[in-house]
Amino acid sequence: MKRIYLLFSCIAVTMTLCAYAYAGVKNPDTFVLATYGTLRTLDPAVCYDDTGSQRIWNIYETLVFFDGPHTDRFVPVLAAKIPTLENGGISADGKSYTFRIRQGIKFHEGGDLTAEDVVYSFKRNMIVDPDGGPMWMLLEALTGHGSTRDKDGKIIPGIFEAINKAVVVNGDRVIFYLPRPFPPFIGILAYSASSILDRNWAISKGCWNGDIRQAARYNNPPPGHEPLQKITNGTGAFRMKRWQPSNQFIFERNDAYWGPRPALKTAIVKYVKEWSTRKLMLQNGDADRVTVDIPYVPEVEAMPGLTLYKTPQLSLTAALFCQRVDPTGNPHIGSGKLDGNGIPLDFFADSDVRQAFLHAFDRRTYKEDVFNNLVIMPSSPNIEGLPYRIETPVYEFDLQKSKACLQKARGGKIWQRGFKMIIAHNSGNEMREAAALMLAENIMSLNPKFHIEIRNVEWKDYLVQYRNFMYPIFITGWAADYADPHNFLYTFMHSRGTYGRFMAYENPVVDRLCEAGIATVDPARRGQIYAELQHLWYQDAVGILLYQQINVRAYKDYVHGYVPNAILTDGWEDLKRLYKK
């Protein structure tokens, strides 16, 4: 009888322990992320934001991807192996890369992956090349141009022929031909803009028809009119089940996936703007991970049952001056004149104005009060973690210097007449809002004739408007596409860089240095070039560098499989790695 009693006691204890182990695990085969980023497009050629890339990376696949936590090492995905000089995949002169394509892989809609699909994908994506999109990376590496269009928006003669020659099929292999050595090239192939499409499916949906002579018809589609905006067909471990804009995005497992079968059946990304709601979802287990902005880190640190990851990111957030605002239907510049009721279109073309705003930003207080010191305050766009980084001077907080600059600017007319303008940021980002408020309040404290309004805008609208030169100051961020200073310095400083362009910032010396930096193989010479660019960022007072993020991820402690990587931002989630236990 005693043995029977003990047996039942052991069973009861075991059952209790099992129940306890899984009591906090809601829906073990479903992962829920609560965040606030909104989604504009699922087209890999067009998407250039964290929110969209997270979706695309889990649905589509690339030839290569990052090797776990490493930003400069890669593993093959749709490619059979990583090309190197040693294995002959990279030519001795560094100007050709050969990839053998895996066989037996199917797209979600049933088509077989071929080398022709790979070639078509790269050509099609470069042909699309939307304004402010991601294709500059591939175009720069494969054609020597950062765009298919010149500064006037006209198609560059011969650019489509160059695209056609840059990527070719050779049996089950794909060969890329570069006009010059480009050290970060493989890193670019890991980005979502290098996702591989099903050629026949894409053409059937209205994408480029494969005839290079008709490429211009498909170039730079108006925002919202790209054919693949709301539909997907990748080879990834997950496929799109449902997208409800500004509500939720639902992934479902691709049970025919060619790789290891993911543990999760479903993943749901919920749009939850308010932190209080996201926090409650995390506490109740209604979300397995939530986006945690830095001000709320102490709250999650005090919560039981969580695993926190703190990882410095190769990312940068900045308040950028537009030196040539477009007046067309623009409500953000008041009268458009220096009359006390607005600002002139070239308000920030004056270096004294830019320096005044730089001196009005209290870097130290911002870091302490908004981030609890959990950020890095960079001195140039060549942020910590990138090669050739040096410390350069910064514009320290000094309202007297700010006042002196504004009294000097435009012969004293700004100080005498005053101005009215707005500072814009995307809605839902309290850290950017705090920076805008601090800057505006400090500037307005100098003169009662200065009036600045803070305007928060939904991301999909914000993206379009700053690309149309609507905002005198816009706040935005950049995450590394590849771990090289070129990816940041070109982006923020070159007149054709993604943000340099929309700031209307032009310095011929800067342009030449940016172009020389990526074309130079010698590390010592590259170091000299990038050091000079970092000093020029300070001298030209290009913009206000707000912070380099330290990414804090809060998971329920029963979620496993996350691998930190400095390039992949908070929006990133590799769903096929995750499991709940």
N, C-alpha and C positions, 0 to 999 in steps of 0.2 A: 504494500500500500504506500509505503514511504517513497519507493522508487517511482511509482505512478505519480504521486504528488509532486516530486521533484521534476519529473518529466514535463508535467503540465506547467509547472512554474517556469521552467526554462523556455518552453514554447511561448508562454505569456510575456516573459521578458524580451524574447526575440521579437515578437510581434510589436511590442511597445517601442523597442528601439527602431524597428523599421518604420513604424508609423511616425516616430519623432523625426527620423532622417528625411522623410519625404513630406512632412507636414507643411513645410514652408515652400514647397515646390508646386506652384500652380502650373498646370498644363505642361508637363515635362517635355513634350515635343514641339512646343511653341515658344518663340522668343519675342518679347515685346520691348521696343525701344520708344521712349517718349522724348520728343525733341521739338524744336520750333522752326527748323528750316523748311521753307516751302520749295516745291519742285516746279520747274518751268518746262523742262524738256528731257526726254530720254534718248535723244539722238546723240550718239557719241561724237559726231562731228561738230555739234553745236554746244553741248553742255560744257560749262566751264565753272562749276561751283561744286562745293563739297556735297550738298544734298543730292544733286543729280548723279555725281560720280559714285556715291555709295550705292545707288540703285544699279547703275550700269555695271560696276565691277562685279556685282553678284549675279547679273543676268548674262552679260557678255564675258568673253575672255580675251586675253591678249597673248602674244607670242611668248612673253616672259613675264615674271613678276618678282617682287622682292623676296629675298631669302630670309624669311622670318623677321627678326628685328633689324636686319642690316639694310642700310640705305644705298650701299654701293656694291652689293652682291645680289645675284639674281638666280632664279631657278627657271627651267623651261616649263611652259604650260602647253600652248598649242604647238610650240616648236619642240622638236625631239631633243635638242640639246642647245646649250649656250655657245655661240661661236666665240672663238678666241684666236689670237695670233698663233698659239701653239697647235691648235687642232685644224688650222687652215680656214676656219670660218670667217676670219677677218683677214683681208689682204695685207701684205707687207707694208703697203703705203697708207693703210688705214682708211681707204676710200671705197671699200665694198664689204658687205656683210651678207653671208649666206646662211639661211635657215632651212633645215629640212622639216617639213610639216608632218605632224602625227597623222596616222591613218586610223580609220574606223570610228571617227568622232561624228556625231550627228547634232544638228541644230534642233532647237525645241520643236520646230514645225516639221522636222523629219528629213531635211536635206543633209547630204553628206558633206563634211568639211573637205575642201580641196585647196591646193595651192592657188588656184584661180580665184577662190573666194578671198584669200588673204591679199592678193595683189589688187583685186577690185576694191576691197575695203580701204586700203591706204590711198589709192587714187581717188576714189569717191569722196572720202573725208577731206582730202586736201582740195579737191575741186569745190566742195561746198564752202569752206573757209568763211564763216560768217564774221561780220564785224565784232571785235571784242571776244572772239572765240579762241579755242585752244590750238588751232591748226598751225599757228605760227611756229610752234616747236618743230613739227615735222617738215614744214616748208623750209624753214631756215636750214635744217640739217640736210635735206635732200635736194633743194634747189638753190640755196644761197640767198633766198628772199624770205623775209618775215611775213609776207602776205602775197596773195595773188593779185593785189591791186596796189596802185601807186598812191601817193598822198592825196591826189584828187579823186580817188575812188575809181579810177579807170584801170581796166585789166592790163597787167603788164604783158607786153608783147612776148610771145613764145613761152609763157609760164605753163600753160597746159601741156605743151609738147615736152617741157622739162619734167613735169610730173609724170608723164607717160613713160619717159625713159628711165626714171629714177627707181622704179620697182618692176621687176620682170619675173616671169615664171620660167623655171628650168626643170621640167619633170615634176617631182614631188618637192622641189626646192624653190624658195623665193630668194631673190638676190636684190639687195638695195645698193644703189650706186650713189655715192656722195660726191659733190664737187670738190670737197676738201675734207681733211680729217676733222672729225667732230667727236671729241672724247665722250660727251654725255649721251651718245646716240642710243645705246641699249637701255639706259634709264628712261628715255622718252617712250620706248616701246612698251613700258610697263604702265603708262598712263592710260586712263579710260578713253582718251581720244584715239588710241591705237587699237580699239576693240575690233574684233573680226565679225563681219556680217555675212549672211548667206546672199550671194550675188543675185541669184535668180529671184529670191524673195524680195530683196531690196528693190530691184528693177520693177517687179510687179506692183510695188507700193508707190511708185512714182519717183524713185531715186534716179540718179544718173544712169543713162541707158547703156553705158559702156563705150560709146563712140566719143573719142577725145575731141573730134571736130565740133561736137555739140556741147562741150563742157560748160561754156559760158552761160547756157540756159539755166544751169543748176547752181551757179555761183551766188553766194551771199543772199540766201533767201530772207525775206522779211521775218522778224521775230514772230514765232507762233505759226509759221507756214512751212516749216520743214516737215517732210513726209513722215519721218520716224519720231515725231514729237511724242506721241502717245501710244505707240505700239513697239513691241520688242520681239526679237527672235535670235537668241544667242545660243552658246554652247555651255553656259555656266550651270552650276549646281542648283540654281534656283531660277524660276521664271516668274513673271508678273502674273498675279491672279486678279488683282483689282487695284486701281488707282482712283481715289476719291480726293480731288484737289483740296488742299487746306484742311483735310480731315485725317486720312490715313492711306498708307500704301501697304499692300499685302503681297508677300512672296509666298510661293509654294514650291516645295522640293521637286526638282527634276529627277524623277525616279529612273530615267534612262541615262543619267549622267555617266560619262565615260570614266571618271575618277572614283575615288572612295566615296561611298554613300554617306551623305551628311546625316547627323543624328536628328537634326530638326526637320520637322515636316512643314512648318509654317513659321514665317517671321512677319511681324506687323510693326511698321513704323507709324506711330501716332503723332499727329500735330497737336502739341500741347504748349501753348504760349506761356501760361502762367507758371512760375516756379512753384508756388504753393500746391498746385495740382500735381505737377510732376513729382514733387516730394512725397505727397500722400500716396501716389501710385506706387512709388518705390517702397514706402513703408508697408503698404498692404500687399505687396507682391503682385499688383496689377501691372507693373512694369518690371522687367528684369534689368534694365539699364535706363538711365535718364541722362539727358544733357545737364551738366552742372556748371554753371558759370562761376567764375572764381569767387565772387562775393559770397556764394553759398557753400563753399568748401567746408568751413567750420561746422555747418549744420550736418553735412553728410559724414564728417569725421566723427561726430558724436553719435551717429546712428548704429545700432548693432546689426549684425547679419549682413554686412557689406564687405566687399573687397575693393580697395581703391588702388588705382594705378596713377602715378604722377610722372609724366614723361615730357621733357622739353621737346617742343615741336619745331620743325623747319617751316615755320610760318611767321607771318608778319602782318600786323594791322597798322594802318596809317591814315591820317587825315591829309588829303591831297588838295593842293591848290590848282584850280583850273585857270590858266592864264588867258584864255580866250573863250568866254561864255557865248553860247548861241542865244540871241535874243528872241528867236522865233517862237511866239506863244509861250514865253518863259515867265512864269509867275514868281520865280525865286530871286529876282534881282531888282524888284521894285520898279522904279521909273527907268532903270537902265542908264542913269546919268549920275554924275557926282553933284547932286543937288539937295542932299539930305534925305531924299526919299528913295534912294536906290544906290546902286554902284555901277560904274562903267564896265563895259564888257571885258576890258583888260585890267581890271582892278588889281589882280594878283600878278600881273606882269611886272609890277614894280617890286624890286627886291626889298625895298624898305618896308613895304606892306607885309611881305612874306616874313621878314625877320621880326617884325612887330608881333605877328601872330605866334611865331616860334617862341619868342621870349615870354609870351603871355600864357604858355602852357606849363603848369606846375608838375613836372615829371615825378618828383619825389612823392608829393601828396597823392597823386593819381595811383602810383604803385602801392602805397601804403593803405590808402582808404578803400580803393576799389578792388584791389587784388590781394590784400593781406601779404604783400611782398612775394606772391607766388607767380611772378612774371619776370622776364628779362627786359630791360630797357635798352634797346640797341642804339648805337651811334650812327649806323649806316644800314642800307639794305643788305649788306653782306653780314648776315646774322650769325650768331654763335652756332657752331656745328658745321659751318661751311669752310672750305679751304680758303686760304689767303686773307682771312679776316684780320683786321687791325683795329685798334681803338683810335677814333678820331674825335675832335672836339664836338661838343653839342651846345645848343643854345639853351643855357640855363635859365630858369625862371627868374625874371627880373622885370617888373612892371615899369620901372623908371626907364630902362632901355627900350621897352616896348613903346612907351609914351614918346620918347625922343625920336624913334623911327617913324611914328605916325605924324609927328609934327613936321618932320623933314619931307615925308612922302608927297610927291606931286606939288612941290613948292609950298607946302603948308595948307593946300586947299582941302585935303581930307579932314584935317583937324578943325578948320574953320567951318566947313559946311556940314560935316558929319556924313553918315551913310546908313543905309538900311539893307539887310541881306539875310539869307538863311544859311544854316549849316545842316546838311542832310545826312541821315544814316538809315540803315535798314531796320524796320520794326522788329521788336522782340529781342534786340541785343542791348542789354542794359549797360554793358561795359562801354560800348561805343556812344551810347546816349550820355553816360557820365562824362566822357571826354569832351563831347560837344558842349555840354552845359558848362563845364569848367572853363573851356576856352571862351565861350560866349560871355560868361559873367565877368571874367577877368578883362576882356577887351572893353566891355560896356562900362566897367568901373572907371575907365580912364577919361571918359568924356560923355556927358549926358546926351550928346548928339549922335552917339553910336547905338544902333539898334540891330540886334541879331536874334532871329527866331530859330529854334530847333525844330526840325521837321523829320518825323520818322515815316518811312515809306515801305510798303510791302515789297519784298525782295524782287518779285517779277517785274514790278513797275520801276523800282529803284535801278535795277540793272539796265533797263532800256534808257532811262533818263540820264544817268551819268555818262552813258555811251553817246548820248546826243548833246553833250556839253551843256547840260541844263543847270548844274550845280556849281556855284563858286568854290565851295569846299564840299568834298564828299569823302566819307569814311568807308574804307573797304579793307579787305584782307587778301593775303596771298599765301598759298601753301606750296611747298616745293614740288615741282614736277620731276626734277632730278636734282641730286645733291651736288650742285656746282654753282659758284657765284654768278655765273652768266645768267642763270635762271632768275635771279633776283635783280641784279644790277641792270641787265637789259630791260627787264620788265618795267622797272620803276624809272629808268633814266633815258633810255633810247627814245628818240622821237617816234619810232614805230613800235616801241614796246607796249604791252597791253595797257599799262597805266600811264606811261610817258605820253602816249598818244592822246588819251582822254584828259590829261592835264594841259595839252597843247604846249608841252615843255620841249624846247628845241635848243640844243647846244651842239654845234658841229664837232667840237673837240670830244664831247661825251660820246656822240655817235661813233666817231672813228675808234675811240678806245674800246667801246663795247664790241664792235666788230672785230677788232684786232685780238681781243681777249679770247674769244672762242675759236679763232682761226690759228692761234699760237699753240704749238705743242710743247715747247720748252717751259717747264714749271717755273723756273726762275723769272723768265720774262713775263709769264702770266701773272705772277705775284706782283711785279712792278706795275703792270697795267691796272690790276684791280685795286692796288693801294692808291693809285692816282684817282680812280673813279670814286673811291670812298671819301677822299678829301674834297672832290668836286661836289659831292652831295652836300657837304657842309657849306662850302663856299657859295653855291648857287641857292641855298635855302629852299630846296625843292619841295619839301613837305615835312609834316610832323610825324615822326615815327612813334607810335603809341606804345606798342609792346610786342614782344615775342612770347607767345603763349607757352605756359607749362600746362599741358593737357591733364586734366583730372577726370578719370572715368570711374563711375560708381556702378558696380555690378552687385546684384544679389550674390551672396557667397556660394550659392549652388550653381552658378554659371561658370563654366570652365572653357578654356581654349583660346582666350584672347592672347595675342602676342603683340607687345608694344613695338611701334616703329615710328621713328621721329618724323618721317615724311607724311605718314597717314594721319589725318587730322581727326578731330572728335567725331566728325560725320562718318568716319570709316567704320565698317563692321564686316569682317570676313565670316559670313554666316556658315559656311561649310565647315569651319573649324570649331564652332561653338557646340556645347552640349550642357545639359542641366542634370546635376546629380547631387 
